[in-house]
């Protein structure tokens, strides 16, 4: 991707880690295989074969949607091509888009890549805004996939509205409020109030527990509720003067320089073990993390976890599906894309794997599995995440969002949190990495 220098190799490794993380956002489960694109078209039975290219698990196959669609459309056969890692999937997809051949009939696009697709590949995708009523989707979701001249290159799949998941048993032992509504009221509107509660927790923290898993998770939660991040609306890189970035950095530094963080790197094995061992009391929790917590905390966490509204509305994760102009089956692919992303189908995927819909009309029909509901103390999960989803601001993304974010979290924040660097030293270290990313 870049000239391989020592710093580039280190940043490339970090970018891979970030890509693996975003792979979880598509479904938070392991993929079935690592396959390339099979050509669509006709087959021996005279059917039209549509190929769907995804990364991670989107849940369409798992929720039985392909089988349902083929039953409704006997002349259609669907083949899903899954690439496990996003750092492999997206470069491969870009190459095929630019070549004008080899693409799948439907291609998934992760939120971290949607701006690049909009700005550099919009002519390679069908304008789906001419095919659907875009008011079905959250405005901010559709805006992410819309070009300046109004072309919609992708239809929204899942999103990652934020809440705070917390161990009410640890809160009780620390002498803190455990009621989810009262907690949400305590930190409403300000992540610094959440951090202040962490300081209170640490005064009587049970055992060796910490208030939060990591400073990076706080950084991401705060930043993902800001309208301006690393780029401005004109596409200029403004990360080093962005008020949103500064707010997120300052809040995370309060955590990193205190004793309230378990200092864990998200999605590493020690982080998983932290859930199992009840090592921390809270985690910034997008909807897709509900299933992850349930799996990693195990039986001992059942009924001890609860969910409260986050200080501000925030989104972490989500994807789109688009139809390349190179598809030989555009008409059929458009119909399948519309059907897969319709509110009814998004609700079915949610019921299977808790991927939260980007279509608000589905929210009143969402039903978490009974075991999930009881695991999280009968919290009104869908109400909490729905309210967050409908309040998230439209955010500006750029082509280098992911590596910039990785430099700030996995270099800057980790140096402060794990190596004892000062906040200024952490910022400077991240700045050097970002200069490399931007070729400066």
Secondary structure as the mmCIF struct_conf table of DSSP 4:
data_model
#
loop_
_struct_conf.conf_type_id
_struct_conf.id
_struct_conf.beg_label_comp_id
_struct_conf.beg_label_asym_id
_struct_conf.beg_label_seq_id
_struct_conf.end_label_comp_id
_struct_conf.end_label_asym_id
_struct_conf.end_label_seq_id
HELX_RH_AL_P HELX_RH_AL_P1 UNK A 6 UNK A 25
TURN_TY1_P TURN_TY1_P1 UNK A 26 UNK A 27
BEND BEND1 UNK A 28 UNK A 29
BEND BEND2 UNK A 32 UNK A 32
HELX_LH_PP_P HELX_LH_PP_P1 UNK A 37 UNK A 39
STRN STRN1 UNK A 41 UNK A 42
TURN_TY1_P TURN_TY1_P2 UNK A 44 UNK A 45
BEND BEND3 UNK A 46 UNK A 46
HELX_LH_PP_P HELX_LH_PP_P2 UNK A 47 UNK A 47
STRN STRN2 UNK A 48 UNK A 55
BEND BEND4 UNK A 56 UNK A 56
BEND BEND5 UNK A 59 UNK A 59
TURN_TY1_P TURN_TY1_P3 UNK A 60 UNK A 64
HELX_RH_AL_P HELX_RH_AL_P2 UNK A 65 UNK A 72
TURN_TY1_P TURN_TY1_P4 UNK A 74 UNK A 75
STRN STRN3 UNK A 76 UNK A 83
BEND BEND6 UNK A 84 UNK A 84
HELX_RH_AL_P HELX_RH_AL_P3 UNK A 86 UNK A 99
TURN_TY1_P TURN_TY1_P5 UNK A 100 UNK A 100
BEND BEND7 UNK A 101 UNK A 102
BEND BEND8 UNK A 105 UNK A 105
STRN STRN4 UNK A 106 UNK A 110
HELX_RH_AL_P HELX_RH_AL_P4 UNK A 111 UNK A 120
BEND BEND9 UNK A 121 UNK A 121
HELX_RH_3T_P HELX_RH_3T_P1 UNK A 122 UNK A 124
STRN STRN5 UNK A 125 UNK A 125
HELX_RH_3T_P HELX_RH_3T_P2 UNK A 128 UNK A 130
TURN_TY1_P TURN_TY1_P6 UNK A 131 UNK A 131
BEND BEND10 UNK A 132 UNK A 132
HELX_RH_3T_P HELX_RH_3T_P3 UNK A 134 UNK A 136
BEND BEND11 UNK A 137 UNK A 137
HELX_RH_AL_P HELX_RH_AL_P5 UNK A 139 UNK A 144
TURN_TY1_P TURN_TY1_P7 UNK A 145 UNK A 145
STRN STRN6 UNK A 146 UNK A 146
TURN_TY1_P TURN_TY1_P8 UNK A 148 UNK A 149
BEND BEND12 UNK A 150 UNK A 150
STRN STRN7 UNK A 152 UNK A 152
STRN STRN8 UNK A 155 UNK A 167
HELX_RH_AL_P HELX_RH_AL_P6 UNK A 168 UNK A 173
TURN_TY1_P TURN_TY1_P9 UNK A 174 UNK A 175
HELX_RH_AL_P HELX_RH_AL_P7 UNK A 180 UNK A 187
TURN_TY1_P TURN_TY1_P10 UNK A 188 UNK A 189
HELX_RH_AL_P HELX_RH_AL_P8 UNK A 191 UNK A 203
TURN_TY1_P TURN_TY1_P11 UNK A 204 UNK A 204
TURN_TY1_P TURN_TY1_P12 UNK A 207 UNK A 208
STRN STRN9 UNK A 210 UNK A 212
BEND BEND13 UNK A 213 UNK A 213
HELX_RH_AL_P HELX_RH_AL_P9 UNK A 215 UNK A 223
TURN_TY1_P TURN_TY1_P13 UNK A 224 UNK A 225
BEND BEND14 UNK A 227 UNK A 227
BEND BEND15 UNK A 229 UNK A 230
STRN STRN10 UNK A 231 UNK A 231
TURN_TY1_P TURN_TY1_P14 UNK A 233 UNK A 234
BEND BEND16 UNK A 235 UNK A 235
STRN STRN11 UNK A 237 UNK A 237
HELX_RH_3T_P HELX_RH_3T_P4 UNK A 239 UNK A 241
HELX_RH_AL_P HELX_RH_AL_P10 UNK A 243 UNK A 256
TURN_TY1_P TURN_TY1_P15 UNK A 257 UNK A 257
BEND BEND17 UNK A 258 UNK A 259
STRN STRN12 UNK A 261 UNK A 261
HELX_LH_PP_P HELX_LH_PP_P3 UNK A 264 UNK A 265
TURN_TY1_P TURN_TY1_P16 UNK A 266 UNK A 267
BEND BEND18 UNK A 268 UNK A 268
HELX_RH_AL_P HELX_RH_AL_P11 UNK A 269 UNK A 276
TURN_TY1_P TURN_TY1_P17 UNK A 277 UNK A 278
STRN STRN13 UNK A 280 UNK A 286
TURN_TY1_P TURN_TY1_P18 UNK A 287 UNK A 288
HELX_RH_AL_P HELX_RH_AL_P12 UNK A 289 UNK A 297
HELX_RH_3T_P HELX_RH_3T_P5 UNK A 299 UNK A 301
TURN_TY1_P TURN_TY1_P19 UNK A 302 UNK A 304
STRN STRN14 UNK A 305 UNK A 309
BEND BEND19 UNK A 311 UNK A 312
STRN STRN15 UNK A 315 UNK A 322
STRN STRN16 UNK A 324 UNK A 324
TURN_TY1_P TURN_TY1_P20 UNK A 325 UNK A 326
TURN_TY1_P TURN_TY1_P21 UNK A 328 UNK A 329
HELX_RH_AL_P HELX_RH_AL_P13 UNK A 330 UNK A 340
TURN_TY1_P TURN_TY1_P22 UNK A 341 UNK A 341
BEND BEND20 UNK A 342 UNK A 342
HELX_RH_AL_P HELX_RH_AL_P14 UNK A 343 UNK A 353
HELX_LH_PP_P HELX_LH_PP_P4 UNK A 355 UNK A 355
STRN STRN17 UNK A 356 UNK A 357
BEND BEND21 UNK A 358 UNK A 358
HELX_RH_3T_P HELX_RH_3T_P6 UNK A 360 UNK A 365
HELX_RH_AL_P HELX_RH_AL_P15 UNK A 370 UNK A 375
TURN_TY1_P TURN_TY1_P23 UNK A 376 UNK A 378
HELX_RH_AL_P HELX_RH_AL_P16 UNK A 381 UNK A 389
TURN_TY1_P TURN_TY1_P24 UNK A 390 UNK A 391
HELX_LH_PP_P HELX_LH_PP_P5 UNK A 392 UNK A 394
TURN_TY1_P TURN_TY1_P25 UNK A 399 UNK A 400
HELX_RH_AL_P HELX_RH_AL_P17 UNK A 401 UNK A 406
HELX_RH_PI_P HELX_RH_PI_P1 UNK A 407 UNK A 413
HELX_RH_AL_P HELX_RH_AL_P18 UNK A 414 UNK A 419
HELX_RH_AL_P HELX_RH_AL_P19 UNK A 423 UNK A 438
TURN_TY1_P TURN_TY1_P26 UNK A 439 UNK A 439
#
